[in-house]
């Protein structure tokens, strides 16, 4: 079974600074997807960024980028130019590449990010 | 607008009183799933459905039932709720694997409290 580990329960960053959220995972599969989800106080689950395991290039979405280290099974999220609206809980998630099976997302425990003005 | 809806958004009930949380999606997705979110545990899958009349257990199915009589609806049923089912519940959907989409669409969540 796959597992996702987020070892830091909380982090804080100064507005306009850069912060990196860590995530490691364990799987015996070679083809899969990795995601970062944001959950603001509204509790809505918002997809921030996704990475296909077969792609060597790290995904980027505006101020958000990842550092995907497949051999190390590490998937960190970097938030540049942090904004007050980035304050939320962030979840790292894993999903096997679908082949007719359950498209289950396996989530980490989450990390609460606060942004200091 | 493509969306997943859940009702109710908030529910306080008592132990043993049967309840249903509805989930509906308007994207013609075949795959639907229920998760529960608990502090320090992240989200865990309860049940999923690959298509109409096809459902299966996820990681934490005890105490829950589901049905999938129509493609758009996937209700979560708690026959006899207990306090340990107090949680935040999410419904999610995505197209059939192989149809190109690679993300799941989440509903807004249902906060359930069982006293």
Interface residues (C-beta under 8 A of the other chain):
Chain A: X4 X6 X9 X33 X35 X42 X43 X44 X45 X47 X50 X52 X91 X93 X98 X99 X100 X101 X102 X103 X104 X105 X107 X108 X109 X110
Chain B: X31 X33 X35 X40 X41 X42 X43 X44 X45 X48 X50 X56 X58 X59 X88 X90 X92 X94 X97 X98 X102 X103 X104 X106 X108 X109 X111
